[in-house]
Amino acid sequence: MINKKEKDWFKDRGYPHFSNKTPMSVREKVKYYVSNPTKVAKHSFLPLIFKEIKQRRYKESNFNGELKRSHKKLKEGDLVSNTKIRQILYATHIDAHVYSYYTQKIITPKYESYLNKNKLLSESITAYRRIETEDKVKFKNNVHFAKDVFDEIKKRVNCVALVLDIENFFPTLNHKKLKLAWAKIIGNKTLPKDHYNLFKAVTKFSYVKLDDLKTKNNHFDEKILAHHKKNGKHTFFDNIQELLESDIIIHKNQKKNEITKKLMGIPQGLPISALLANIYMLAFDEAVINELTIKHDVFYRRYSDDIVVLCKENEIEFVENFIIDEVAKIDLKISKEKTEKTLFKLQKNRLESFKIREDGSFQNNFPLNYLGFEFYGYQTLIKSKNLAQFYREMKQTVKRKHKRVEHIKEKYLEDEAPIFKRKLYRLYSFKGVKSRKLPAKRTDFIDGKAVTKNYKRKFRGNYLRYAYRASEDLNAPEIKRQLRNHWKILQKTIEKYDFSNVKKE
């Protein structure tokens, strides 16, 4: 039986890959395999699948001395897009189980044991960990981590929040330093054979681009996928030999350090990636705690590659330079253009925020942006970008539904076609705040025959649920006020289109 306080290493992943799915029915067989160090030491890891997630951003940028908000920015004299591109690589089902088992059952307990020897160190590293809340009822999330920082600012009153971001974090990790840090955490001078095989898999990895698998007019060949599915295989190819003999290019990790010319970086998206990133940063975390927190009372928190420190106004240069130097020692670099400096001061009995510009001047009422929230001192709001994304997704969903309705009207020569509002309300209104079980169907092929089963899938609540909870946890009723018009916006969006069951005002 699985302890609820432990994250289960086994996950029935639904995506197609180069090896077949591993449903819950084969859990014990998989466990026998992944828990055997001899088998893991000899395990052959298959190529990963590579995809890009693009996030359009509307940011303030410097255009030849003039600050403007735009989707583009000037970089080295050229106008480039502000779009954030995250490169995600994901493993085959059995490979993912190997990574997940070693992460949850073998390496994480040793990493946590190391951190727990130093309370300040343990409190400072927040991302990718299961940290219990004070009441021991649940685990902390972004809201709790943000609250810790905001509460500390309120406690210090007059202070500066420095937010720094590490440039190209996962793709630039030094392999030799990662190997040494990994061995240190598990209590060895060198990595045992099973751990070394995992190390090789995450540093000398190969991958196939997801777009290259779309061989039918930029779409997946559904006939071939259906054929494999009928034979009980949820895969792109019948076997790995078929991939090797195909025209699909298998790429290798080619990212090299400009000075040493050695390979660097690990894939972002594997079950082990986040833990390895935390382990890699351990020397930096300890240096900050020992030199800044203990000696100068600097408050420090790190959420993956996002660093926040609270210090006195006259310590800004010293603290910033220390962090830049320490990050350089582990072959990483701080992104200067993403560094934010926010001064908090008590003004007429109200804590207010000021952005510290590059020229040393101040911009009044400019918030600290941290983990999806904007903190002004006297109030806390959801980040405007996140709110805009919520409404954008709402409008795009309604637009897609309208296209589907128009297609049905055209296909069946109907004059009217309704929109089914229940799902829209569940996703984008207060009616979807509560978690519930929803009816669903799953089809599997058994001996070449389709077998459909009904089951209940868990709906955990929508974005509004998260926002309402954040409002309560952060003691920020202003967050609920931000969302008070969501119902009107949803109704107006629906009314824009020609649905037969929507009355227009």
Buried (B, 14 or more C-beta within 10 A) or exposed (E): EEEEEEBEBBBEBEEBBBBBBBEEEBBEEBBEBBBEBEEBBEBEBBBBBBBEEEEEBEBEBEEEEEEEEBEBBBEEEEEEBBEEEEBBBBBBBBBBBBBBBBBBBBBBEBBBEBBEEBEBBBBBBBBBBEBEEEEEEEEBBBBBBBBBBBEBBBEBEEBBBBBBBBBBBBBBBBBEBBBBBBBBBBEEEEBEEBBBBBBBBBBEBBBBBBEBBEBEEEEBBEEBBEEBBEEBBBBBBEEBEEBEEBEBEBBEBEEEBEEEEEBBBBBBBBBBBBBBBBBBBBBBBBBBBEBBBEEEEBBBBBBBBBBBBBBBEEBBEBBBEBBBEBBEEBBBEBEEEBBBBBBBBEEEEEBBBBBBEEEEEBEEEBBBBBBBBBBBBBBBBBBEBBBEBBBEEBBEBBEEBBEEBEEEBEEEEEEEBEBEBEEBBBBBBBBBBEEEEEEEEEEBBEEEEEEEEEEEEEBEBBBBBBBBBBBEBBEBEBBBEBBEEBBEBBEEBBBEBBBEEBEEE
